[in-house]
Amino acid sequence: MRGITEVFGNTSDMLKNRTDLLMLTLLLPGLAVSGSGDLASLSSGSIRFGIDTALFDYTGTDTLGLEVYQQLELQQFSMDRDSVASFNTYVLLISENGDTVAVDQWNSETQWVQGRSVVNSTVLPVVPGDYTLRVTVTDLGNGTMGELSRDITVEPMGALSQLELARALVPSPEASTNPLRKGQVLVYPAASGTFTLPEDHKAYYYVELYDLGGNSILIRGRLETSSGETIFARPWTAVSIPEGADAVGLVDSLDLMVARNSGLHRLVFSAIAMDDTLETEKFLVIGRSGGEEDSLPDPYAVEAIPYPDQFGLILSQTEREVFEGLDGEARDRFYAAFWQGAPDQREVFEQRCRDAEEYASPFKEGWRTDRGRVLVIYGPPDDIDAVLIQGEQLPNETWYYYGRGNEMFVFADLSGTGDYVQVFSTVEGEVSYTNWENMIAPVSGGEQ
């Protein structure tokens, strides 16, 4: 069994008492790292709380440790005459077959203080597979509840764990049994996944490396926009792992003031070990207090996505994978965070979605047509050259985008039903046929 210091009080005996973890406390100014690539989930109901997760290799076998982090505000709970708030947390992990594979619950009692946050964590043993995590919090004073569900995919773990995003690191007393303890530090998770600048400008992280004892590795962190544009990156830093160390913990911090805009961001941590590049990432939401445009809205008060299917068209591959893996309110929150600090761009996108319906047919929504899709992604063209019925060509349209380097798209009504399909484009990666000019010629004029 791999060693780490008494991580998690609410867990099975199999995963307790990792007391011999080697900690490398880097704390290099500006270093950014990330974890699983997902976004923290937020509850619904009367009790609102955030849940985040990360996977770690506790045993060196197929059984991994799914760490579950909880963050909630005390002010939403009732209190007794001694100003004590009491609540119960119930955690359930269900397999894709509907079987309950892990259960945990605990009662919390703490002094009620206005504006105070409470964090908790637990760990559930899991093997690779697809799961649903369900968490319920109940106010023991009045019975009000909050709950959430979070889909989780567990894959076999290599030499790098997922990332725990944290709000604070505190040195741990040697004899501490605090369930937040990892090695010589207490890691306070940022389970809501949100940071408001300038107050919450410091983000911390924790990751683990496995079976690299005796190796010298290079590590680097960076902060990116959600689409992958690098905002800040550190130079590669050399780290030597002592011989015989089977698990190494890394902790560090990042000053989020380097973020130029509010909204959804991504932390990426990379390591080069034995000629292999290892990488893990985590999404977070950055807002700013004060200005209306950049302020971070109540993360629990988000509106339903008006155009969820069309939204996927403008996302990067990584963003799309994360978005499609979210459920319900988590998708709504992702959507709100994506446009944070850029409300004008959101309005432009939603107007494009409305305009795309001009190309709808009785059998196909406008955005699902080729012209509608291009309109949503690239916006309205600067010019359209439309050919209706002529002897030399089938009906077709050529769209010109002069502001995008004179890019163009050609659509043609090949079937004669009014459904124009894309046959050519100068944009790399777009559908484009080498014989497109023959395709738009009439049947009597040559090959289709």
VMD Tcl script that draws the C-alpha trace (Angstrom):
set ca {
  {0.00 0.00 0.00}
  {1.34 3.43 -0.94}
  {2.03 5.81 1.91}
  {0.35 9.13 2.61}
  {-0.50 10.89 5.85}
  {-3.98 10.14 7.20}
  {-5.80 11.58 4.25}
  {-9.56 11.57 4.86}
  {-11.25 10.64 8.09}
  {-14.44 9.57 6.32}
  {-13.26 6.50 4.46}
  {-12.60 2.81 4.54}
  {-9.64 1.43 6.50}
  {-8.03 0.23 3.28}
  {-7.31 3.80 2.19}
  {-6.21 5.36 5.48}
  {-2.85 6.19 7.03}
  {-0.57 7.09 4.11}
  {2.11 8.34 6.46}
  {5.30 8.08 4.39}
  {4.46 10.32 1.43}
  {7.38 12.43 0.21}
  {6.20 16.03 -0.19}
  {7.86 18.45 -2.59}
  {6.53 21.88 -1.58}
  {7.52 24.00 -4.55}
  {5.44 27.18 -4.16}
  {7.08 28.84 -7.13}
  {5.44 32.24 -7.74}
  {3.06 32.06 -10.66}
  {3.14 28.31 -11.26}
  {-0.15 26.97 -12.53}
  {-1.20 23.35 -12.63}
  {-4.37 21.45 -13.17}
  {-6.24 18.23 -12.72}
  {-8.94 16.14 -14.25}
  {-10.15 18.68 -16.77}
  {-13.66 18.75 -15.33}
  {-15.52 21.56 -13.59}
  {-16.79 21.47 -10.00}
  {-20.49 20.61 -9.63}
  {-23.05 22.71 -7.75}
  {-26.13 21.42 -5.96}
  {-29.81 22.18 -6.33}
  {-32.39 22.47 -3.56}
  {-32.56 24.54 -0.38}
  {-28.99 23.74 0.70}
  {-26.40 24.84 -1.86}
  {-22.92 23.33 -1.91}
  {-20.07 22.59 -4.29}
  {-18.55 19.18 -5.00}
  {-15.30 18.46 -6.79}
  {-13.37 15.21 -7.25}
  {-9.89 13.91 -8.06}
  {-8.42 10.42 -8.52}
  {-5.27 9.17 -6.78}
  {-3.40 5.85 -6.74}
  {-3.57 4.69 -3.13}
  {-2.64 1.03 -3.47}
  {-0.54 0.51 -6.61}
  {-3.32 -1.74 -7.97}
  {-6.40 -1.25 -10.14}
  {-8.25 0.10 -7.10}
  {-7.94 3.89 -7.00}
  {-9.01 6.49 -4.46}
  {-11.77 8.83 -5.62}
  {-11.42 11.88 -3.42}
  {-14.65 13.84 -2.98}
  {-14.43 17.47 -1.80}
  {-17.30 19.50 -0.35}
  {-17.62 23.25 0.20}
  {-20.66 25.06 1.63}
  {-21.65 28.30 3.37}
  {-22.80 28.12 7.02}
  {-25.22 31.03 6.75}
  {-27.79 28.86 4.94}
  {-28.15 26.49 7.92}
  {-30.33 26.84 10.98}
  {-28.68 27.02 14.41}
  {-29.62 25.89 17.88}
  {-29.72 28.10 20.99}
  {-25.97 27.65 21.34}
  {-25.43 28.98 17.78}
  {-24.34 25.57 16.53}
  {-25.22 24.43 13.00}
  {-25.61 20.69 12.38}
  {-25.91 18.92 9.04}
  {-25.56 15.46 7.52}
  {-23.71 14.61 4.31}
  {-24.60 11.40 2.47}
  {-22.39 10.23 -0.42}
  {-23.41 7.45 -2.80}
  {-21.44 6.04 -5.76}
  {-23.44 4.06 -8.33}
  {-22.05 1.98 -11.21}
  {-23.35 2.26 -14.77}
  {-25.34 -0.93 -14.08}
  {-27.16 0.76 -11.22}
  {-25.30 -1.05 -8.43}
  {-24.25 0.83 -5.31}
  {-20.47 0.39 -5.07}
  {-19.60 2.81 -2.24}
  {-21.43 4.71 0.49}
  {-20.25 7.23 3.07}
  {-21.95 9.69 5.39}
  {-21.05 11.94 8.29}
  {-22.57 14.52 10.60}
  {-20.96 17.94 10.99}
  {-21.41 20.32 13.93}
  {-19.81 23.75 13.91}
  {-20.32 27.19 15.39}
  {-22.62 29.27 13.20}
  {-20.72 32.29 11.87}
  {-22.00 34.68 9.20}
  {-19.91 34.43 6.00}
  {-18.02 31.33 7.09}
  {-17.36 28.43 4.71}
  {-16.98 24.79 5.66}
  {-15.00 22.19 3.71}
  {-15.09 18.42 4.04}
  {-13.64 15.51 2.11}
  {-13.87 11.75 1.85}
  {-12.44 9.03 -0.36}
  {-14.19 6.15 -2.10}
  {-12.39 3.05 -3.47}
  {-13.07 2.64 -7.20}
  {-11.91 0.56 -10.15}
  {-11.97 1.76 -13.78}
  {-15.49 2.28 -15.09}
  {-18.33 4.79 -15.38}
  {-20.14 5.97 -12.26}
  {-22.67 8.46 -10.93}
  {-21.79 10.27 -7.71}
  {-24.78 11.45 -5.67}
  {-24.37 13.75 -2.68}
  {-27.13 14.90 -0.33}
  {-26.77 17.46 2.48}
  {-29.51 17.74 5.12}
  {-29.87 20.48 7.73}
  {-30.44 18.49 10.94}
  {-32.12 21.50 12.53}
  {-35.01 21.95 10.09}
  {-34.76 19.11 7.55}
  {-34.05 21.24 4.47}
  {-31.91 19.51 1.84}
  {-29.69 19.99 -1.17}
  {-28.48 17.37 -3.62}
  {-26.47 16.84 -6.78}
  {-25.43 14.12 -9.22}
  {-22.07 14.04 -11.01}
  {-21.04 11.60 -13.73}
  {-17.52 10.26 -13.28}
  {-15.35 8.18 -15.61}
  {-12.49 6.33 -13.91}
  {-9.63 5.27 -16.18}
  {-6.48 3.29 -15.28}
  {-3.90 5.60 -13.72}
  {-0.35 6.02 -14.91}
  {2.43 7.95 -13.24}
  {0.43 11.16 -12.66}
  {-2.68 11.67 -10.54}
  {-5.50 14.06 -11.19}
  {-5.34 17.48 -9.55}
  {-6.94 18.78 -6.39}
  {-7.69 22.48 -6.72}
  {-7.33 24.20 -3.34}
  {-8.05 27.54 -1.71}
  {-5.40 27.31 1.01}
  {-2.42 25.27 2.21}
  {-1.64 25.21 5.94}
  {1.29 23.43 7.66}
  {0.00 20.36 9.46}
  {0.96 19.47 13.05}
  {2.85 16.19 13.17}
  {0.14 14.41 15.16}
  {-2.80 15.84 13.20}
  {-5.59 13.48 12.15}
  {-7.34 16.16 10.08}
  {-8.93 14.44 7.04}
  {-7.60 17.24 4.82}
  {-4.00 16.34 5.62}
  {-1.59 15.31 2.88}
  {1.99 14.80 3.96}
  {3.02 17.81 6.02}
  {0.25 20.15 4.85}
  {-3.50 20.57 5.18}
  {-5.03 21.07 1.73}
  {-8.30 23.04 1.85}
  {-10.16 22.23 -1.38}
  {-11.82 24.83 -3.60}
  {-14.79 22.56 -4.20}
  {-16.93 25.28 -5.78}
  {-14.31 25.81 -8.49}
  {-14.75 29.60 -8.33}
  {-12.31 32.39 -7.44}
  {-13.29 36.06 -7.09}
  {-10.53 38.62 -7.62}
  {-8.91 40.39 -5.92}
  {-9.97 38.64 -2.68}
  {-9.43 35.04 -3.87}
  {-6.46 35.73 -6.12}
  {-4.35 32.80 -4.92}
  {-5.16 29.29 -6.16}
  {-3.28 26.25 -4.85}
  {-3.02 22.74 -6.21}
  {-1.95 19.27 -5.18}
  {-0.87 16.39 -7.47}
  {0.95 13.09 -7.02}
  {3.57 11.27 -9.10}
  {4.02 7.49 -8.86}
  {6.83 4.97 -9.36}
  {9.42 7.53 -10.48}
  {11.92 7.07 -7.65}
  {15.51 7.78 -8.68}
  {14.47 9.86 -11.69}
  {15.03 13.50 -12.50}
  {11.95 15.02 -14.06}
  {10.92 18.35 -15.54}
  {7.70 20.03 -14.48}
  {5.88 23.06 -15.81}
  {2.57 24.73 -15.17}
  {0.52 27.16 -17.18}
  {-2.76 29.02 -17.09}
  {-4.88 28.96 -20.23}
  {-8.15 30.29 -21.49}
  {-10.82 27.64 -21.81}
  {-10.03 27.34 -25.52}
  {-6.34 26.60 -24.88}
  {-4.70 30.02 -25.35}
  {-1.77 30.28 -22.95}
  {-2.02 33.23 -20.56}
  {1.04 32.45 -18.45}
  {3.57 29.61 -18.49}
  {6.55 28.88 -16.28}
  {9.87 27.61 -17.63}
  {10.51 23.92 -17.16}
  {11.80 23.21 -13.64}
  {13.99 20.19 -12.78}
  {12.97 18.03 -9.81}
  {14.91 15.02 -8.49}
  {12.87 12.20 -6.94}
  {14.75 10.18 -4.29}
  {15.50 6.54 -4.93}
  {12.80 4.22 -3.59}
  {10.02 6.83 -3.45}
  {6.88 5.21 -4.84}
  {4.60 8.23 -4.37}
  {5.53 11.91 -4.38}
  {3.18 14.78 -3.59}
  {3.59 18.20 -5.22}
  {1.96 21.39 -3.91}
  {2.19 24.85 -5.40}
  {0.27 28.08 -5.93}
  {-0.77 30.40 -8.74}
  {-1.60 34.09 -8.58}
  {-4.77 34.39 -10.66}
  {-4.24 38.12 -11.17}
  {-2.42 37.16 -14.38}
  {-5.83 36.35 -15.90}
  {-6.77 39.17 -18.25}
  {-10.48 38.41 -18.33}
  {-13.11 36.84 -16.13}
  {-14.75 33.55 -17.02}
  {-13.76 29.96 -17.59}
  {-10.04 29.11 -17.43}
  {-7.90 26.00 -17.42}
  {-4.91 25.04 -15.27}
  {-2.50 22.64 -16.95}
  {0.32 20.78 -15.19}
  {2.93 18.93 -17.25}
  {5.80 16.63 -16.31}
  {8.48 15.06 -18.51}
  {9.70 11.78 -17.04}
  {11.73 9.09 -18.82}
  {11.00 10.74 -22.20}
  {7.24 10.63 -21.56}
  {5.17 13.80 -21.25}
  {2.48 13.55 -18.58}
  {-0.27 16.14 -18.36}
  {-3.35 16.79 -16.25}
  {-5.74 19.74 -16.16}
  {-8.61 21.34 -14.28}
  {-11.17 24.00 -15.16}
  {-11.97 26.88 -12.81}
  {-14.06 30.05 -12.96}
  {-12.42 33.43 -12.33}
  {-14.46 36.55 -11.61}
  {-13.80 40.06 -10.33}
  {-15.65 41.95 -7.64}
  {-16.70 45.54 -8.22}
  {-17.39 45.97 -11.93}
  {-20.67 44.59 -13.22}
  {-19.17 43.16 -16.40}
  {-16.39 41.22 -14.71}
  {-18.12 40.38 -11.45}
  {-18.71 36.73 -10.73}
  {-22.46 36.01 -10.49}
  {-23.97 33.76 -7.86}
  {-22.74 30.37 -9.14}
  {-26.00 28.75 -8.04}
  {-28.23 31.28 -9.83}
  {-27.58 30.53 -13.51}
  {-30.14 30.47 -16.28}
  {-30.80 27.52 -18.55}
  {-28.71 27.49 -21.74}
  {-30.80 28.97 -24.57}
  {-28.90 27.19 -27.37}
  {-27.12 24.13 -25.88}
  {-26.64 22.23 -29.15}
  {-25.40 25.24 -31.09}
  {-23.02 26.09 -28.24}
  {-21.05 22.93 -28.91}
  {-20.21 24.19 -32.41}
  {-18.00 27.01 -31.14}
  {-16.13 25.05 -28.45}
  {-12.65 23.62 -28.79}
  {-12.35 19.83 -28.67}
  {-11.29 19.90 -25.02}
  {-14.08 22.28 -24.03}
  {-16.62 20.17 -25.91}
  {-15.52 16.97 -24.16}
  {-15.89 18.63 -20.77}
  {-19.23 20.24 -21.64}
  {-20.71 17.02 -22.99}
  {-19.67 15.20 -19.83}
  {-21.64 17.59 -17.61}
  {-25.25 17.28 -16.50}
  {-28.09 19.76 -16.02}
  {-27.07 22.73 -13.91}
  {-23.38 22.00 -14.43}
  {-23.85 22.64 -18.16}
  {-25.71 25.85 -17.40}
  {-22.87 26.98 -15.15}
  {-20.26 26.13 -17.78}
  {-22.22 28.22 -20.30}
  {-22.46 31.22 -17.94}
  {-18.77 30.99 -17.04}
  {-17.72 30.69 -20.70}
  {-19.15 34.13 -21.46}
  {-18.13 35.76 -18.17}
  {-16.52 39.11 -18.90}
  {-17.65 38.99 -22.56}
  {-21.42 39.60 -22.53}
  {-21.29 41.27 -25.95}
  {-19.84 38.10 -27.50}
  {-22.60 36.06 -25.89}
  {-25.22 38.34 -27.45}
  {-23.53 37.98 -30.84}
  {-23.51 34.19 -30.56}
  {-27.16 33.98 -29.54}
  {-28.14 36.32 -32.38}
  {-26.30 34.05 -34.83}
  {-28.30 31.10 -33.50}
  {-31.53 32.97 -34.13}
  {-30.42 34.04 -37.60}
  {-29.47 30.46 -38.51}
  {-33.14 29.47 -38.34}
  {-33.58 31.27 -41.66}
  {-32.18 28.10 -43.23}
  {-34.49 25.68 -41.41}
  {-36.68 23.21 -43.30}
  {-39.62 21.04 -42.18}
  {-37.10 18.23 -41.61}
  {-34.03 20.04 -40.25}
  {-33.35 22.81 -37.75}
  {-31.54 25.81 -39.17}
  {-28.29 25.32 -37.26}
  {-28.11 21.69 -38.46}
  {-27.97 22.79 -42.10}
  {-24.55 23.54 -43.55}
  {-25.29 27.22 -44.07}
  {-26.75 27.55 -40.58}
  {-23.76 25.81 -39.01}
  {-21.29 28.09 -40.79}
  {-23.32 31.12 -39.74}
  {-23.20 30.10 -36.07}
  {-19.45 29.43 -36.12}
  {-18.14 32.20 -38.38}
  {-20.94 34.75 -38.34}
  {-22.71 36.33 -41.30}
  {-20.56 36.59 -44.46}
  {-19.36 39.92 -45.77}
  {-20.79 39.11 -49.19}
  {-22.89 36.39 -50.83}
  {-22.76 35.48 -54.51}
  {-25.98 33.59 -55.18}
  {-26.61 31.61 -58.38}
  {-30.20 30.50 -58.74}
  {-31.24 28.61 -61.87}
  {-28.84 28.95 -64.76}
  {-27.90 26.61 -67.55}
  {-24.31 26.15 -66.48}
  {-24.70 25.48 -62.74}
  {-27.00 24.07 -60.10}
  {-28.34 26.62 -57.58}
  {-25.46 27.59 -55.29}
  {-24.15 30.28 -52.97}
  {-20.61 31.48 -52.34}
  {-20.03 33.16 -48.98}
  {-17.06 35.53 -48.64}
  {-15.36 36.50 -45.37}
  {-12.97 39.31 -46.25}
  {-12.08 40.03 -42.63}
  {-10.89 36.43 -42.16}
  {-8.24 36.56 -44.85}
  {-10.61 36.30 -47.81}
  {-11.96 32.91 -46.73}
  {-14.88 31.48 -48.66}
  {-17.54 28.75 -48.53}
  {-19.53 27.28 -51.43}
  {-22.93 25.65 -50.86}
  {-25.01 23.95 -53.55}
  {-28.52 22.54 -53.87}
  {-27.42 19.15 -55.17}
  {-30.73 17.41 -54.51}
  {-33.03 20.09 -55.85}
  {-34.90 20.23 -52.53}
  {-33.55 23.54 -51.29}
  {-31.11 21.88 -48.86}
  {-27.81 23.55 -49.69}
  {-24.79 21.43 -48.74}
  {-21.21 22.62 -48.34}
  {-19.00 21.52 -51.22}
  {-15.96 23.77 -50.85}
  {-14.16 26.00 -48.36}
  {-10.77 27.63 -48.05}
  {-10.88 27.21 -44.25}
  {-8.58 24.43 -43.08}
  {-10.47 21.49 -41.63}
  {-13.78 22.36 -43.27}
  {-15.54 20.10 -45.78}
  {-14.11 20.67 -49.25}
  {-14.31 18.44 -52.32}
  {-11.62 18.60 -54.99}
  {-14.25 18.15 -57.74}
  {-16.68 20.69 -56.30}
  {-16.95 22.61 -59.57}
  {-18.12 19.44 -61.34}
  {-20.54 18.78 -58.49}
  {-22.41 22.04 -59.05}
  {-22.60 21.54 -62.81}
  {-26.04 20.35 -64.05}
  {-26.49 16.70 -64.98}
  {-26.29 17.51 -68.67}
  {-23.09 19.49 -68.17}
  {-20.77 16.83 -66.79}
  {-20.14 14.62 -63.79}
  {-21.94 15.22 -60.54}
}
mol new
graphics top color blue
foreach p $ca { graphics top sphere $p radius 0.5 }
foreach p [lrange $ca 0 end-1] q [lrange $ca 1 end] { graphics top cylinder $p $q radius 0.2 }
display resetview
